[in-house]
Amino acid sequence: MAKKNTLLKSKERRSVQDVAGFLRQLADRLEQNEITLQRGADEIHIDVPDRVTFKVKAKEKIKKQSTKRQLKLTLKWKEGDRAKNRVQVA
């Protein structure tokens, strides 16, 4: 069975503007195929390949007195999954 390691986990209440800014910074780093996440002295560096699986999921949970909504954005790839062997025009 595969071993899973949580590299970083965070759950915070932030303003929508703050989250949007975080996502913009993340998108800029994603385009460079390198993401570094930092919390205090803890820092992780993630190399991202040129192609990833991108999943968007929106759901809601309706109760009598309230409705909870959730939006998940997931990026997945396998380590070393770079497009090295693709045919290109030279």
Secondary structure as UniProt FT lines:
FT   HELIX           16..31
FT   TURN            32..33
FT   STRAND          34..39
FT   TURN            40..41
FT   STRAND          42..47
FT   STRAND          53..62
FT   STRAND          67..76
FT   TURN            79..80
FT   TURN            84..85
//
